[in-house]
Amino acid sequence: MHPYIPFHKPSIDHAEIETVTATLSSGWLTTGPRTAQFEKEFREYVGAPYALAVNSCTAALHLALAALELGPGDEVITTPLTFCATVNTIIHTGATPVMADIGPDGNIDPDSIRRRITPRTRALLPVHYGGLPCDMRKIWRIAQDHGLYVVEDAAHALGSHYEGSPIGAGLPRAGLCSDAVAYSFYATKSLATGEGGMVTCHREDLLERMRVLCLHGISKDAWNRYGQNGNWYYEVVEQGFKYNLSDVQSAIGVAQLSKQERFIARRTAQARHYAEQLAGVEEIELPEGSGGTRHAWHLYPIRLNLDKLTIDRSAFISALKEKGIGTSVHFIPIPLHPAYAEFPGLAQETCPNAMALYERLVSLPIYPDLSFEEIDYIASSVKATAREARRVQTVMTAR
């Protein structure tokens, strides 16, 4: 049997180990100089003027929504094809989540957004599914037309580009950008610090509000608690949170950030290789390509043509597991989780496209350390599983 191929394996080498060792030896473990360095290098990489390192993408989203003063009575439109954290952060502010449906590419559909807007709508929260950028120009125009905030969930999209600009930079020449963009550094992400995240924005006042909220609502952080007269003093000016990122994690982030262009190139080549190896398999559809954007290829989600198979998605995944291949599903649509049953805007009827797509999705392994030989084996296993479960099409002929 072929050696087991996990769904994901982090790309860690001596660079991360050495920088963490140096940080541990420095005596500064919590938020400090390494975090400041990480924020600086990150904002330069994504082309945003301001960045704040936090302990998760969930924290980044919540900070942005809280700093924009979303609350009870407000509605935020987002996608059903996302992790629960996207919706949870809306609920944590007291606002109400509302679903717009997805388009053929799996991303939120701008036309569906327009249909879901009400007088209570205050913000849009698009998610770049799998690393493929949403149609942000249309989303920004909708936001302008209705006076809405835009907060991007870019958990999958570090390294993605939209119309030539990195996600986070907006379109400077067109004067278009989001109010905030949230990134994830979870263990399975292209930039992995174990746990961690970043929020970027284009307004200094919003950054400072998020910075205060990030650490208990304290007016000064550990860098500037000594005033001009030398007195050590701070005030709690808001009821904040505990969302800061440590220097140990930031050290890993700095090392990982320097590898991102290489990682993106590798993932792009892997996606291309998958497409070549799986071309012409009628039982599956391949994920949307990048078109005029740069796809980060955080995920490689194939779609099963269930009408051509005698088995369902669960059986297909089990068959691949028996062949030594780890897979996943991204995502269980938000309306299927019982925790959200009380929100009428999250009902299954509001997102039929997402509900139909969900039953067909299977995410195959894709990460920098995955070899092309392993991709060949995965592709051949997918083809073999499809062949074994192929539905025989009967053709009725007139006599």
N, C-alpha and C positions, 0 to 999 in steps of 0.2 A: 504493500500500500504506500502511496505517496506520503511523505512527511506532512504533518498538519500545517495548513496555511491559515494563520489567524486573520480575523477581519481587520485588525489593526496592530501595528507594532510601532512604538515611538522611535524617532530617529535621534538618538542620543549618542554622543561620542566624547572624546577626551576634552573637547572645548567646553562643554557644559560642566563636566566634572572638575576641571581646573578652575573655572570661574566661581563655582560654588565653594570649592575649597578656599579660594582666596577671600571670598565674602565671609565665610565662617571664621577665618583667621583675623578678619578686620575688626571684629568685636561689635559690628553693627548688623543686627539680624533683621529688625523690623524695617519699616519704611524709612529710607535714608538715601545715601548718594547713588546707590545702584538703581534705585527706583527712579530717581531724577534723571539718570542717564538713559534708562529704558524709555521714559516718557519722551525725552528729547529725540532720541533716535527713531522712535515709533512715529511721532508726528511728522518727522522728515520723510519717512518711508511712505506714509499714506497721503502726504500733501495737505495735512490739516494744520492750522496754526496753533491749536491747543489740544493737549491730551492729558488724561488722568488715569493712572494705573489703579486698578481695583482687583478685588479677589475673585471675581467671576463676571461672565457676560450678563448674568442675571442681575448682579449688583449694578453693572453699567446701565442696563435698561431702566432699572428702578430709579437710580439717581437722576437720569435724564428726565424721566417722566415726573418725578417729584420736584426737580428743580424748575421745570416748566409749569409747575403748580396745577397739574392734572388732579382731579379729585371727584368727590361724589357729585352725581348729576352729569358728569362728562362721559362721552363715549369715545372709544379709541378703536379704529378699524384695523384689523390685522388678518392674517391668513390662517386657515385651518390646518395647513400642512407645515407644522412647526412643532418644536418641543414645547412641553407645557410651561416652561419658564417664561416664554414670551407673553402668554396670557396671564400667568400668575403675577407678573410685575404690574400689569394694568390693574388687576384686582387689588393688589397691595396699596395702590394709591387711593383706592376708593372709587375709581372710575369703572365704567362698564365696558367689557370687551364685546366687539361686534365682528362677525366674520364676513369677509368678502370671499368669493370663490377664487379658484386658481384658473390660470389659462393652460394651454397645451404644454407649456414648458415646465409646469409645476410651480411657477411663481404666481404671486397675487395678480389678479386681473384688474387693470385700471378701470375697465368698463363696469365691473362688478363693484368696485369701490364707489364709483359715482352713484350707483343704485342704492347703496347702503348708507349714504350720508343723510343725516337728519339735523335739525337745529341744535341738537345736543353734541354733535360730533366736534371734537377739538383737536384730534391728532390722528395721523396715519402711521402704522408701524409695519412696513414691508420687511420681509425676510428673504434674503438672497439664497434660495434653496440650492444646496449642494455646491455653492460657489458660483452659480450662474447669476449674473446681475439681473435684478428686476428692471422693468422699463421705467427708470427713474425720471426721465424727462416728462413723461405723461403724469406720473405721480406728483412731481413737483408742481406741474401746471394745475392739477386738481387742487392741491394744497393752496396755491395762490388764489385760485378762483373762489375758494371758500374760507380763506383766512385760517388755515389749519397748520399745526405743527407737523413735522415729519421726523421720526426717529427710526433709523435703520437698524435692524438686527442683522449684523454682518458676522455672526458667529462662524459661518462657513466661508466668508468672503475675503479674508485677508489675502492680498495678492491679486484679487479680481480687479479688472479695469472696466469702466463704463465710458464709452465714447472717448477712449484714449486717456482717461483720468482714473487714478486709483480710487476704489471705493473709500470714501472719507474725504476726498478732495472736492467733490461736487464738480460742477462745470463752471470754472471761474469766468471764462469769456462770455458765457450766457447769463452770468449772475445767478446761477442756480446751485443750491446746496441744501442739505438737511440740517435741522437744528442740532442733531446729535447722531453719532454712529457708535454702536456697541460691538465689541469684538470678544471672542472667546479664546482662551489659552488652555482649555481643558485637555486632558491627556491624549485624546484622539484627534486633536486639531493639528493643522500644519505647523503652527507655532505652539508648542506644548510646554507649559511650565508645571504641569500636574493639575493645578487649579489656578485660575487667574483670568483677568480680562482688562480691557481698556475702553474708555469712552473718549471720543474726540468731538470737537465742535469748532465753530467759527466765531464765537462770541466770548470775549474775555469775562464779561459779567456772568454768563452762564457757567463757564469753567469755575469761577470763584465760588458760585453758589453750590455747585456740585462738590467742590473741594471741602467746603465747610460741612455739608451734609455727609460726606464720605467718612468723617472721623468724629462721630458723636455730636456734630454741630458745634465743635469747639472753634473759637475765633482764630486761634493760631496753632500751627502744627509744631512738631518738635524742632524745626529749623529756626523758628523766629519767635519763640516765647520770651526771649529777653528783649525788653523795650530799650529805647534810647537811654534811659536812665539806669539801665542794668537790672531793673527789677523783673523777676520772673513772675509772669502773670498771664492768665487767659480767662476767657469767659465762654460759657455755653450759650450761644446766641440762637440756636435752633435745635429742635428735637431730631437729632441726626441718627446715623447708622454706624456700623463698624465694618466698613467695606475696603479698607486700605490693603495694598499689596506689600508683602515683605521684600526685603532686599535679597533674600535667598532665592525667592521665585523670580525676582527681577533679573538677577544674575543669569539664570537659565534663559530668561526671555531675551536678554541682550545677545547671548550666544546663538539662540535660535533665529533671531531676527536677521542676523548676518547671513543666514543660509536660505532665506525665503525665496530669493530668485532662483536658486538652484533647485529648491524643492518644487517650485511651480513648474519649472522646465521639465523636471522629472515626471511630475504628475500629468502634465500635458502629453508627454511622450507615451506614458502608460495608457492614457485614455485613447490616444490614437491607435495604439497597438491592440487594445481591446476591440475597438471599432473594426479594425482590419480582420481580426480573428473571428469576430462574431457576425460579420457581414453576411447577409443572405439567410440567416436563421429565421424562418417564418414564425416560429413560436415565441419569439421575443422582439421587443423594440428597444433600440439603444437610446440613451439619454440625449437630450437636445445638445447640439454643438454650441459653440460660442458666438457664431454669427459675427457681428462687428464689435464684440466685446472680448475681454480676456477672462476666461473661465478659470477659477482657482482649482477646480476638480477636487474639492474636498470629498465629494461622494461620486461613485459611479453606479447610479441606480438604473438597472435594467427594468423593463416592464414586460410582464408575461402576457402573451395573447392567450388568455384562458380558454377562449372558444376553440383554440387549436390544440388544447391539452386535455388529457383525461385526469389530471390531478390538479389540486389547488396550490396556492402559494406555499402553505405550510408544508405540504408534501414535497414540493420542489426544493425548499430549503433543507428539509431532512435528507433528501437524496444527495444534495451537495455536501452536507455534513458527513454522510457515510463515505463520501469520496475524499474526506479530509480537508474540507474548505469551510472556513467560517464566513458567515454572511450576517446581514442585519436588515432591518426595515426602517425607513425614514419617510414618514413618521406615522404613528397612530393618530388619525385626525382628532383635533380637539373635541369635537362633539361626541366622540365615542367614550370619553372619560367621564365617569359618574360625578366627579367633583364639580363639573360645570353644568349639570342638568338644570340648575336654577336660573341660568342665563338664557333667555329666549333668543338672543342674538347669536347664540352658538349652536342652534339646532341643526340637525343633519340636513334639513330641507334647504337651508341657506347655502349649502356648498355641495351640490350633487357631483360636480366634477372631481372634487377632492375625495369624496367618498368612493367614487368609481375607480379612481386611480390607485387608491390605497391598497385594494385587494390584489393589485398587479405588481407592486413594487418589491424589488429585491436589490439591496445594495451589495455589490461585490467589493472585495478588498482593493484598496488603492492607497498606497503610501510610499514614500521615497525608497525604503529598503526592500520593497517588493521587486523581485527580479522579473525579467521578461520571460524567463523559462517558467516561472511560477504562473505568470499570466497566461502563457500557452496552456498550461495544465488546467487552470481555472476555466479558460474558454472551451477547451476540449470537453471538460466535465459538464459545463452548461449545455453544450451541443449534444452530448451523449444523453443527459437527463431529458432534454427536450425530445430527442429522437425516441427514447424509451417510452415517453409519455405522449407521443404524438397521437392525436385523434384522427382516426381514419375517416376521411371525407367520402361519404357515399354520394354518388351522382345518379339521380333518377333520369332515365332516358325514356322518351315516348316510343311506344311500340307502333 
